[in-house]
Amino acid sequence: MANLSLNDINHNVKYNTLNGVFAILASNLVMPFVSVLAMNLGASNSQIGLLSSLPPAVSLAAMLPGAFFVEKFARKKKVTGVFIFLQRIFFLVLALTPFLPKYQVWFLVGMYGLMNLPGSIAGVAWQSFIAGAIPSEHRAQAFATRNRITSLVGIAITFTAGQIFRLTPDSMDIVLYQIFFVTAFGLALLEVWYHLNMREVPAITQRSQPGLRAMLGALGRERAFLVFCGCSLLFHFGWQMAWPLFSIHQVRNLGADETWISWISVVNGGMSFLTFSLWAKFIQKKGNHFVLFVAAFGISLSPFLYAASTQIIHVVFINGIIGIAIAGISLSLFNSLLDSVPEEGRTVYIASYTFLINLSATVVPMIGIGLLERFGMIPAMVVAGTFRMLGSAAFALRYLALARTDAKKKQGQPAA
């Protein structure tokens, strides 16, 4: 397989960053406000839970077939761009919600979920593509730069959107949502354009693709991959459980409106922006696996802090802590996954992992809602935080095991 030149790699780092800028501009005009729009339209707790669980449920139907489809392409750039475009078209569909005389909430929830049909395929295709477009030795710094810039851009667009909501009469809120969603689609076209202008070399492909049973057998023989999946699945169980709880607590219990939601996003993104370069240096010094469990522990604190919050301003400060941890997770989790999969069949490995995480995300947010309705907000938050803690402990044990294996290899001993 041909290698990319240093000039190609620098080009890809630049265009990957610009792609990320327009991706965050588009998504931050939609994603932070969907749950608020749903509640403004009269959504129930169960419908808010579905905003978290339905997208991954839709992904389950598309993930593995989509991965096998994408893996057939030696060059993955164009097919990835097509699926990104198809996902972003749903921004226009969401803008149609207010025109419906009935079932507005169900339409919003349903279309938000269906958006993940092309989105899930785009995700695994992009991860496979980018692993070849930016080699591992350049990846930590490249993504630190991308994430730092996109965080700053995300802060700016979310803050601006929140201020527009604040300065506009409440009677105009629905129209603003429509304007934002349509604008987001326009920005997404630039996201796709910058992606398509990256450079790639063909990935390793096989002339005849193995069947599903053979591929699953190969997955089962990759011990490093299976261990990573188990640790991540445990952590995500707690991570996903709290997602709808946070939205409900912020809006219904603490009275957050669109302006407060924008401030929460600004503080979260701001702290991520300020700490991305620190996390990148930390990764270079200690490695992805060590940083992963440290960042996971930071995220584990957030449900306990949310449970203790009694005013919306508390949540703003809590999101400063969350933003720091998210920066570490976003840099280390993806790289740790890539370190755990072989290059051949990489798309299918990534899709299999994402399938497991989405399977969890389909069920777990509704478990969080069930705990909320049966026991109340604080017990539900504590359970979610406990599972996050267990997941971070699993990442720590994984790091120690890998460190022992590396030490034995350096000493010339067989790795048990």
C-alpha positions as CSV (number, residue, x, y, z in Angstrom):
1,M,0.0,0.0,0.0
2,A,1.4,3.4,-0.9
3,N,2.1,5.9,1.8
4,L,1.0,9.5,2.1
5,S,3.8,12.1,1.8
6,L,4.3,14.6,4.6
7,N,2.8,17.2,2.4
8,D,-0.3,15.0,2.0
9,I,-0.5,14.5,5.7
10,N,-0.3,18.2,6.5
11,H,-3.0,18.9,3.9
12,N,-5.2,16.3,5.5
13,V,-4.6,17.7,9.0
14,K,-5.7,21.2,7.7
15,Y,-8.7,20.0,5.8
16,N,-9.8,17.6,8.6
17,T,-9.8,20.6,10.9
18,L,-11.8,22.8,8.5
19,N,-14.2,19.8,8.0
20,G,-14.6,19.7,11.8
21,V,-15.2,23.5,12.0
22,F,-18.2,23.3,9.6
23,A,-19.4,20.1,11.2
24,I,-19.6,21.7,14.6
25,L,-21.1,24.9,13.2
26,A,-23.9,22.8,11.7
27,S,-24.5,20.4,14.6
28,N,-24.4,23.1,17.3
29,L,-27.3,24.9,15.7
30,V,-29.3,21.7,16.1
31,M,-28.2,19.2,18.7
32,P,-28.1,21.3,21.9
33,F,-31.6,22.6,21.3
34,V,-33.6,19.5,20.1
35,S,-34.6,18.4,23.6
36,V,-35.6,21.9,24.6
37,L,-37.7,22.2,21.4
38,A,-39.3,18.8,22.2
39,M,-40.2,19.9,25.7
40,N,-41.5,23.2,24.4
41,L,-43.8,21.2,22.2
42,G,-45.0,19.2,25.2
43,A,-42.8,16.1,25.1
44,S,-43.2,13.6,28.0
45,N,-40.3,12.1,29.9
46,S,-40.5,8.9,27.8
47,Q,-40.2,11.0,24.6
48,I,-37.2,12.8,26.0
49,G,-35.7,9.4,26.8
50,L,-36.3,8.3,23.2
51,L,-34.3,11.3,21.9
52,S,-31.3,9.5,23.5
53,S,-32.2,5.9,22.8
54,L,-33.9,6.0,19.4
55,P,-30.9,7.2,17.4
56,P,-28.7,4.3,18.5
57,A,-31.6,1.9,18.0
58,V,-31.8,3.0,14.3
59,S,-28.0,2.6,14.1
60,L,-28.3,-1.1,15.0
61,A,-30.2,-1.8,11.8
62,A,-27.6,-0.1,9.6
63,M,-24.3,-0.5,11.4
64,L,-22.9,-3.9,10.4
65,P,-24.5,-4.1,6.9
66,G,-23.2,-0.6,6.3
67,A,-19.7,-1.5,7.5
68,F,-19.5,-4.5,5.2
69,F,-20.7,-2.3,2.4
70,V,-18.1,0.4,3.1
71,E,-15.3,-2.2,3.6
72,K,-15.7,-3.2,-0.1
73,F,-14.3,0.3,-1.1
74,A,-10.5,0.6,-1.3
75,R,-11.1,4.3,-1.3
76,K,-13.5,5.4,1.4
77,K,-13.5,9.2,1.0
78,K,-16.4,9.5,-1.5
79,V,-18.7,6.9,0.1
80,T,-18.1,8.6,3.5
81,G,-19.0,12.0,2.0
82,V,-22.2,10.6,0.5
83,F,-23.4,9.3,3.9
84,I,-22.5,12.5,5.7
85,F,-24.6,14.4,3.2
86,L,-27.5,12.1,3.6
87,Q,-27.4,12.5,7.3
88,R,-27.3,16.3,7.1
89,I,-30.4,16.4,4.9
90,F,-32.4,15.5,8.0
91,F,-31.7,19.1,9.3
92,L,-34.1,20.3,6.6
93,V,-36.6,17.6,7.6
94,L,-36.5,18.6,11.3
95,A,-37.3,22.2,10.2
96,L,-40.7,20.9,8.9
97,T,-41.8,19.9,12.5
98,P,-43.8,23.1,13.2
99,F,-45.8,22.8,10.0
100,L,-47.4,19.6,11.3
101,P,-50.8,20.1,12.9
102,K,-50.6,16.9,15.0
103,Y,-47.9,14.6,16.3
104,Q,-45.2,17.2,16.2
105,V,-43.2,15.7,19.1
106,W,-43.4,12.2,17.6
107,F,-42.3,13.5,14.2
108,L,-39.4,15.3,15.8
109,V,-38.3,12.2,17.8
110,G,-38.8,9.9,14.8
111,M,-36.8,12.0,12.3
112,Y,-34.1,12.7,14.9
113,G,-33.7,8.9,15.3
114,L,-33.8,8.2,11.5
115,M,-31.1,10.7,11.0
116,N,-28.8,8.1,12.5
117,L,-29.5,5.7,9.7
118,P,-27.0,7.3,7.3
119,G,-25.2,8.9,10.2
120,S,-24.1,5.6,11.7
121,I,-22.6,4.5,8.4
122,A,-21.0,7.8,7.9
123,G,-19.4,7.5,11.4
124,V,-17.8,4.2,10.9
125,A,-16.7,5.0,7.3
126,W,-15.1,8.3,8.5
127,Q,-13.3,6.6,11.3
128,S,-11.9,4.0,9.0
129,F,-11.0,6.7,6.4
130,I,-9.3,9.0,8.9
131,A,-7.2,6.2,10.4
132,G,-5.4,6.0,7.0
133,A,-5.5,9.7,6.1
134,I,-3.7,10.8,9.3
135,P,-1.1,8.2,10.5
136,S,-1.0,7.3,14.2
137,E,2.1,9.2,15.0
138,H,0.5,12.4,13.8
139,R,-3.0,11.7,15.1
140,A,-2.9,12.9,18.7
141,Q,-1.6,16.3,17.9
142,A,-3.8,16.6,14.8
143,F,-6.9,15.9,16.7
144,A,-5.9,18.1,19.6
145,T,-5.6,21.0,17.1
146,R,-8.9,20.0,15.4
147,N,-10.8,19.7,18.7
148,R,-9.3,22.9,20.2
149,I,-10.4,24.9,17.2
150,T,-13.8,23.3,16.8
151,S,-14.5,23.7,20.5
152,L,-13.9,27.5,20.1
153,V,-16.1,27.6,17.1
154,G,-18.7,25.5,18.8
155,I,-18.7,27.9,21.8
156,A,-19.1,30.9,19.5
157,I,-22.1,29.5,17.5
158,T,-23.9,28.1,20.6
159,F,-23.4,31.3,22.5
160,T,-24.6,33.4,19.5
161,A,-27.7,31.1,19.1
162,G,-28.5,31.4,22.8
163,Q,-28.2,35.2,22.7
164,I,-30.5,35.3,19.6
165,F,-33.1,33.3,21.6
166,R,-32.7,35.7,24.5
167,L,-33.1,38.9,22.4
168,T,-36.0,37.5,20.4
169,P,-39.6,37.4,21.7
170,D,-40.7,34.0,22.8
171,S,-43.4,33.9,20.1
172,M,-40.6,33.7,17.6
173,D,-38.8,30.7,19.1
174,I,-40.3,28.2,16.7
175,V,-39.3,30.3,13.7
176,L,-35.8,30.6,15.0
177,Y,-35.5,26.8,15.3
178,Q,-36.5,26.5,11.6
179,I,-34.0,29.2,10.6
180,F,-31.2,27.5,12.6
181,F,-31.9,24.1,11.1
182,V,-31.9,25.3,7.5
183,T,-28.7,27.3,8.2
184,A,-27.2,24.2,9.7
185,F,-27.8,22.3,6.4
186,G,-26.0,25.0,4.4
187,L,-23.0,24.9,6.7
188,A,-23.0,21.1,6.4
189,L,-22.5,21.4,2.6
190,L,-19.1,23.0,3.4
191,E,-18.4,20.2,5.9
192,V,-18.8,17.7,3.1
193,W,-16.8,19.8,0.6
194,Y,-13.8,19.9,2.9
195,H,-14.0,16.2,3.5
196,L,-14.0,15.4,-0.2
197,N,-10.9,17.5,-0.7
198,M,-8.8,15.4,1.6
199,R,-6.3,13.0,0.2
200,E,-6.2,9.2,0.7
201,V,-4.4,6.0,-0.3
202,P,-6.4,2.8,-0.9
203,A,-7.0,0.8,2.3
204,I,-6.3,-2.9,2.5
205,T,-9.3,-4.8,1.1
206,Q,-9.8,-8.5,0.3
207,R,-10.9,-9.6,-3.1
208,S,-13.6,-11.7,-1.5
209,Q,-15.2,-10.5,1.6
210,P,-15.6,-13.1,4.4
211,G,-19.1,-14.1,5.5
212,L,-20.7,-12.8,8.6
213,R,-19.9,-16.0,10.6
214,A,-16.2,-15.9,9.5
215,M,-15.9,-12.2,10.4
216,L,-17.5,-12.7,13.8
217,G,-15.0,-15.5,14.4
218,A,-12.2,-13.2,13.5
219,L,-13.5,-10.6,15.9
220,G,-13.6,-13.2,18.7
221,R,-10.0,-14.0,18.3
222,E,-8.8,-10.4,18.8
223,R,-8.4,-10.4,22.6
224,A,-7.2,-6.7,22.8
225,F,-10.3,-5.7,20.9
226,L,-12.7,-7.7,23.1
227,V,-11.1,-6.3,26.3
228,F,-11.5,-2.8,25.1
229,C,-15.1,-3.4,24.1
230,G,-15.9,-4.8,27.5
231,C,-14.4,-1.9,29.4
232,S,-16.0,0.7,27.1
233,L,-19.4,-1.0,27.3
234,L,-19.4,-0.9,31.1
235,F,-18.4,2.8,31.1
236,H,-20.9,3.7,28.4
237,F,-23.7,2.0,30.4
238,G,-23.3,4.7,33.1
239,W,-22.5,7.4,30.6
240,Q,-25.6,6.9,28.5
241,M,-27.9,6.3,31.5
242,A,-27.6,10.0,32.6
243,W,-28.1,11.7,29.2
244,P,-31.9,12.2,29.4
245,L,-31.6,12.8,33.2
246,F,-29.3,15.8,32.6
247,S,-31.8,17.3,30.1
248,I,-34.8,16.8,32.4
249,H,-33.0,18.1,35.5
250,Q,-31.7,21.2,33.7
251,V,-35.0,22.2,32.1
252,R,-37.8,20.9,34.4
253,N,-36.2,20.9,37.8
254,L,-33.8,23.9,37.5
255,G,-35.7,26.0,34.9
256,A,-33.1,26.3,32.1
257,D,-34.2,27.9,28.9
258,E,-32.4,28.2,25.5
259,T,-30.1,30.9,26.9
260,W,-29.0,28.8,29.9
261,I,-28.5,25.8,27.6
262,S,-26.2,27.9,25.5
263,W,-24.3,29.0,28.5
264,I,-23.9,25.4,29.6
265,S,-22.6,24.5,26.2
266,V,-20.3,27.5,26.1
267,V,-18.7,26.6,29.5
268,N,-18.4,22.9,28.5
269,G,-16.8,23.7,25.2
270,G,-14.7,26.5,26.7
271,M,-13.0,24.2,29.2
272,S,-12.5,21.6,26.5
273,F,-10.8,24.3,24.3
274,L,-8.5,25.3,27.1
275,T,-7.4,21.8,27.9
276,F,-7.1,20.0,24.6
277,S,-3.4,20.8,24.2
278,L,-2.7,19.7,27.8
279,W,-4.4,16.4,27.2
280,A,-2.5,15.9,24.0
281,K,0.8,16.5,25.9
282,F,-0.4,14.1,28.6
283,I,-1.1,11.5,25.9
284,Q,2.3,11.9,24.4
285,K,3.9,11.4,27.9
286,K,1.6,8.7,29.4
287,G,-0.2,7.2,26.4
288,N,-3.8,6.9,25.3
289,H,-4.7,4.1,27.7
290,F,-3.6,5.9,30.8
291,V,-5.3,9.1,29.8
292,L,-8.5,7.2,29.0
293,F,-9.1,6.0,32.5
294,V,-8.2,9.4,34.0
295,A,-10.7,11.2,31.7
296,A,-13.3,8.6,32.3
297,F,-13.0,9.1,36.1
298,G,-13.6,12.8,35.5
299,I,-16.8,12.2,33.6
300,S,-17.8,9.8,36.4
301,L,-18.1,12.7,38.8
302,S,-20.8,14.6,36.8
303,P,-23.9,12.6,37.8
304,F,-23.0,13.0,41.5
305,L,-22.5,16.7,41.0
306,Y,-25.7,17.1,39.1
307,A,-27.6,15.3,41.9
308,A,-26.2,17.9,44.3
309,S,-27.1,20.9,42.2
310,T,-30.1,23.0,43.3
311,Q,-29.7,26.0,40.9
312,I,-29.0,26.2,37.2
313,I,-25.8,28.2,37.9
314,H,-24.4,25.1,39.6
315,V,-24.9,23.1,36.4
316,V,-22.9,25.8,34.5
317,F,-19.9,25.3,36.7
318,I,-20.3,21.5,36.7
319,N,-20.1,21.6,33.0
320,G,-16.7,23.2,33.3
321,I,-15.5,20.0,34.9
322,I,-17.3,17.9,32.3
323,G,-15.7,19.9,29.5
324,I,-12.2,19.1,30.8
325,A,-13.0,15.4,31.0
326,I,-14.7,15.4,27.6
327,A,-11.5,16.8,26.0
328,G,-9.5,13.9,27.4
329,I,-12.1,11.3,26.4
330,S,-12.5,12.6,22.8
331,L,-8.7,12.4,22.2
332,S,-8.0,9.1,24.0
333,L,-11.1,6.9,23.4
334,F,-11.0,6.9,19.6
335,N,-7.2,6.4,19.5
336,S,-7.5,3.6,22.0
337,L,-10.0,1.9,19.8
338,L,-7.8,2.2,16.8
339,D,-4.9,0.8,18.8
340,S,-7.0,-2.3,19.5
341,V,-8.0,-3.3,16.0
342,P,-6.0,-4.7,13.1
343,E,-5.7,-2.7,9.8
344,E,-7.3,-5.4,7.7
345,G,-11.1,-5.3,8.1
346,R,-10.8,-2.2,10.3
347,T,-14.1,-0.8,9.2
348,V,-15.9,-3.9,10.4
349,Y,-14.1,-3.9,13.7
350,I,-15.0,-0.3,14.3
351,A,-18.6,-1.0,13.3
352,S,-18.8,-4.0,15.6
353,Y,-17.7,-1.8,18.5
354,T,-20.0,1.0,17.6
355,F,-22.8,-1.6,17.3
356,L,-22.3,-2.7,20.9
357,I,-22.2,0.9,22.1
358,N,-25.4,1.7,20.2
359,L,-27.1,-1.4,21.5
360,S,-26.4,-0.2,25.0
361,A,-27.5,3.3,24.1
362,T,-30.8,2.0,22.8
363,V,-31.8,0.5,26.2
364,V,-29.8,2.3,28.8
365,P,-31.3,5.9,28.6
366,M,-34.8,4.3,29.1
367,I,-33.4,2.5,32.2
368,G,-32.4,5.9,33.4
369,I,-35.9,7.2,32.8
370,G,-37.3,4.2,34.6
371,L,-35.1,4.8,37.6
372,L,-36.2,8.5,37.6
373,E,-39.9,7.7,37.6
374,R,-39.6,5.0,40.2
375,F,-37.0,6.4,42.7
376,G,-36.5,10.0,41.8
377,M,-33.8,12.1,40.2
378,I,-31.0,11.8,42.9
379,P,-31.1,7.9,43.1
380,A,-31.1,7.7,39.3
381,M,-28.1,10.0,39.1
382,V,-26.2,8.0,41.8
383,V,-26.8,4.7,39.9
384,A,-25.5,6.3,36.7
385,G,-22.5,7.7,38.4
386,T,-21.7,4.4,40.0
387,F,-21.6,2.6,36.7
388,R,-19.4,5.3,35.3
389,M,-17.0,4.8,38.2
390,L,-17.0,1.0,37.5
391,G,-16.2,1.7,33.9
392,S,-13.3,4.0,34.7
393,A,-11.9,1.3,37.1
394,A,-12.1,-1.2,34.2
395,F,-10.1,1.2,32.0
396,A,-7.5,1.5,34.8
397,L,-7.2,-2.3,35.2
398,R,-6.8,-2.6,31.4
399,Y,-4.0,0.0,31.4
400,L,-2.2,-1.9,34.2
401,A,-2.5,-5.2,32.3
402,L,-1.1,-3.6,29.1
403,A,1.7,-1.9,31.1
404,R,2.7,-5.3,32.5
405,T,2.6,-6.9,29.1
406,D,4.8,-4.2,27.6
407,A,7.3,-4.5,30.5
408,K,7.6,-8.3,29.9
409,K,8.2,-7.7,26.2
410,K,11.0,-5.3,26.9
411,Q,12.5,-7.9,29.3
412,G,12.2,-10.6,26.6
413,Q,9.7,-12.6,28.6
414,P,6.6,-14.1,26.9
415,A,3.4,-12.0,27.4
416,A,1.0,-14.2,29.3
